[in-house]
Amino acid sequence: MSEDFDKTLKLVTNMDRRAIEGRLADLRKAAQSSNLADLAAMFNGIEGMPRAEIEKRVRNAIKWLSGKPQHNNLRGQLELVEINLPNLK
């Protein structure tokens, strides 16, 4: 897992689709590196996916990570993406 994910999150609320998809691709790679295949699979094919499907997958991933404090860094990244979901066009 990249050390970048362990740092305090900077609240960014102006992410566009490209930035959101890029962040989710990074999260997919981080999940794969952490042997979290189920989580990584949630973000397979995310690029170009309809907004409603991305929203559903992000929220399901956040639920999946609840109760797993060792992965708070991933959950924090997903929460940042969730804040930006209204920006998806």
VOGU-3710 file (C-alpha; in Angstrom, 3 decimals, decimal comma):
1> msedfdktlk> 0,000/0,000/0,000  1,315/3,401/-0,870  2,377/5,700/1,917  0,347/8,451/0,234  -2,838/6,824/1,531  -1,616/7,031/5,131  -1,367/10,795/5,196  -4,132/13,080/6,361  -6,724/13,543/3,648  -6,982/16,914/2,030
11> lvtnmdrrai> -10,662/17,654/1,543  -11,181/18,052/-2,174  -14,716/18,694/-3,373  -14,132/19,577/-7,003  -13,042/16,238/-8,433  -14,363/15,606/-11,940  -15,169/12,233/-13,491  -11,586/11,692/-14,619  -10,227/12,410/-11,125  -12,857/10,202/-9,467
21> egrladlrka> -12,192/7,312/-11,831  -8,443/7,749/-11,328  -8,815/7,696/-7,561  -10,944/4,552/-7,749  -8,399/2,885/-10,044  -5,695/3,712/-7,477  -7,889/2,272/-4,726  -8,409/-0,886/-6,790  -4,629/-1,304/-7,099  -4,139/-0,640/-3,392
31> aqssnladla> -6,809/-3,205/-2,525  -5,135/-5,759/-4,793  -1,781/-5,050/-3,123  -3,409/-5,586/0,274  -4,928/-8,923/-0,809  -8,446/-7,475/-0,671  -9,694/-9,137/-3,854  -13,375/-8,617/-3,006  -12,860/-4,893/-2,571  -10,719/-4,599/-5,702
41> amfngiegmp> -13,365/-6,423/-7,732  -15,927/-3,756/-6,832  -13,969/-1,311/-8,968  -13,227/-3,451/-11,999  -14,429/-1,691/-15,153  -15,246/1,525/-13,291  -14,035/3,692/-16,163  -17,018/5,085/-18,083  -19,534/3,412/-15,783  -22,843/5,250/-15,193
51> raeiekrvrn> -22,972/7,533/-12,150  -25,598/5,448/-10,323  -23,474/2,298/-10,602  -20,339/4,089/-9,355  -22,316/5,512/-6,424  -23,628/2,048/-5,553  -20,173/0,473/-5,688  -18,545/3,222/-3,616  -21,219/2,960/-0,931  -21,027/-0,845/-0,913
61> aikwlsgkpq> -17,243/-0,657/-0,561  -17,535/1,738/2,386  -19,980/-0,693/4,049  -17,654/-3,606/3,279  -14,788/-1,777/5,009  -16,786/-0,885/8,122  -15,522/-2,823/11,099  -12,097/-3,190/9,495  -10,077/-0,452/11,239  -6,850/-1,710/9,691
71> hnnlrgqlel> -8,192/-0,340/6,380  -9,317/3,087/7,585  -7,016/4,688/5,040  -8,891/3,039/2,156  -12,237/3,923/3,685  -11,122/7,544/4,011  -10,240/7,646/0,319  -13,632/6,194/-0,562  -15,388/8,752/1,621  -13,538/11,495/-0,241
81> veinlpnlk> -14,764/10,036/-3,528  -18,285/9,789/-2,086  -18,273/13,512/-1,304  -17,420/14,155/-4,944  -20,002/11,817/-6,508  -22,394/14,696/-7,294  -19,710/16,002/-9,670  -20,023/12,952/-11,931  -21,571/13,893/-15,233
//
